[in-house]
Amino acid sequence: MFTVLVDPCRLAGVDWLRREIDGFIDYVKASPPADPKLPVLVPGEPERIAHNERARTGIEVDAHDLGRDPRRRGGGRGGARRGRGNGRLMGPRRPRPL
């Protein structure tokens, strides 16, 4: 993998670079969406949206997977068995700072 690292302070200054990036994001988000029902998103936004939603509502886990021990070959059952049901909502947890 080829990687290029650039120090923005030596390039043109952090403030200038932030203004350029913010301007580019505004330009991209002002574009008409391909699907009018969905907003235009920039990299990282889908993950941020999912993180905030999961922090607010929790993560649904299938009842079958609640007793599954991922360390065992084939993911067999391990640990305490859970009661019957279609699933359980895990969380919500306090969100960690990004």
Buried (B, 14 or more C-beta within 10 A) or exposed (E): EEEEEEEBEEEEEEEEBEEEEEEEBEEEEEEEEEEEEEEBBEEEEEEEEEEEEBBEEBBEBEEEEBEBEEEEEEEEEEEEEEEEEEEBEEEEEEEEEE
